[in-house]
Amino acid sequence: MPTVNVARDLLFERLNRKYTEEEFDHLCFQFGVELDEVSADEKDPTITIYKIDIPANRYDLLCVEGISRALSIFLGDIKPPLYKAVKPAAVIQTIVKPSTQSVRPFIVTGILRGVRVTKNIYNSIIDLQEKLHHNICRKRTFVAIGVHDLSKLTPPFTYSADPPTAIKFKPLNQTKEFRADELMEFYQADNHLKHYLHIIKDFPIYPIIRDSTGVVLSMPPIINGDRTKVDLEGKEEKTMDLFFEATATDITKANIVMDTLITMLSEHSSTKFEAEATEVVYEHSGETVLLPGLSTRSQEIDVKETNSVVGIQLKAEEMSTSLTRMGLKSTVKNKGTISVEVPPTRHDVIHVCDIVEDVAIAYGYDNIVAELPRTPTVAKQFPLNKITDLLRENVAQSGFTEALTFSLCSVEDECEKIRQKRAEVEKKLAKISNPKTLEFQTCRRTLIPGLLKTIQANKKMPLPLKLFEISDVVIIDEKEEVGARNERHLAAVFYNKNPGFETIHGLLDRIMALLEVGEKDYGLEACDGNPTYFEGRGAEIKVKGKVIGTLGVLHPEVCEKFELVNPCSALEINLEQIL
């Protein structure tokens, strides 16, 4: 969940109310967000900062304007505003060249006139931009935002993609001009911008936005031009016209980003909640798009069905009022149906169930009476999970500490590190098609490597280390619809100055007793063919003649590959084969 930092006094000023910390925490809970932390500002300790956790898809709450506006509507102090984009007589255009289609094919634009910019508003613009970049924009991969002072520009604008050597401009907050290829090298040492260079670095052409005189607005998704920056020029307040642009590889996300920027910041413009429409012209297709969209759509919900889902009894008028408090202007069409207007701020509302959720939030989760569902069946715990929970408790009582390791691992963990032949084992692994790191290439087939990694990370702890895990492994199975299935395994390791085989063997006896497997029904059989275990010190565990696992002293090479300096015994069994 994203965390938004807001100054308490600024927030209360915008709400025209004051709260104690406990009262505001309760208000956040009622609205469906969470007051995560209260702290002092790093630069000015006299300023109290509220850190508020918001849902990941509520982009309208990523700034103080959005939070204060939503809370004011929720409290009934203001009505949900009507957002609109007005088309002027002379529309400002952005021409998109065909060359952009191979790099970042889309761009959306918008204008706010007469924006009153103060230091707080300027900081809010920057913070909202950064929050969107790290959230829906996926660190500028999908969308990159630029905000510019329109008075320093001469429309129309051109969005093209040119060779790096053909692009030269002075980037934001720099004192000299750079070629694009020089910029990519220059920003390698920048802790903030170096993380975005890979997005376009390997392309033969880079996207660039210019005005009609050749002034560079931006080289997305890396940096804006210095000439068009929003600058207070040392003043406490300045009124200016702002031009917003967002280039993208995903047009849907770009429209959401532009709608969010315009609706959140339009309260500071000369005409509140009103933007100036612009046009984007795609030369390769001849398409002309009027932006920003700021579209409102209607959705109908059934009162009876909504009450049934939430577990409440609200009249249509009460439900309509509740939705309006959540920023969804609603009207009762008849006694059984409500028409809901979804504004451009609420891109999180995709389905009727999202509206139903807002009804529940406005009603108050703490006001919903808990009751047993009226179903014709009685629920019970899944048998495998039930026996697993019982085993966890009893193995822990035997002196072993439970570990929870990653279900993904490297191919090396499953092969070389435990002395298994890669040629034989790799084809049995459920591998990730596009792994992000070498550490997470495949789903595990055994729990032992994960436990050994845990010991490796905790070697400084006092000996002995006795760990166990009961979790699923993934087995390739062509009979299954998805080509693989889960198996519930139990594994344990004993790490000390001596191997402690008798400890692991004793644990096995205890597990078999708990599972009510008779002494005559299970036994051990030497398995010198398993290279994971020391020769002559490994065994297969058989129940009624069926192999259900292995145990033994791990081979010294296995310990060495996990950087373990003491001997180790291990046990792993397939619980499903016993049950």
Helices and strands as residue ranges (DSSP letters): E 3-7, H 8-15, H 21-31, E 34-40, E 48-53, G 59-61, H 64-74, E 84-86, E 93-96, G 98-102, E 106-118, H 119-134, E 143-149, G 150-152, E 157-162, G 164-166, E 168-169, E 178-179, H 180-186, G 187-189, G 194-199, E 206-210, E 216-219, E 223-224, E 237-248, H 251-265, G 266-268, E 274-276, E 278-282, E 287-291, E 297-302, H 303-310, H 316-325, E 330-334, E 337-342, H 352-363, G 365-367, H 383-397, E 401-402, E 408-409, H 411-414, G 416-418, H 422-425, G 426-428, E 442-443, H 448-456, E 465-476, E 484-495, H 501-514, E 522-526, E 533-543, E 546-554, H 556-561, E 568-574, H 575-578
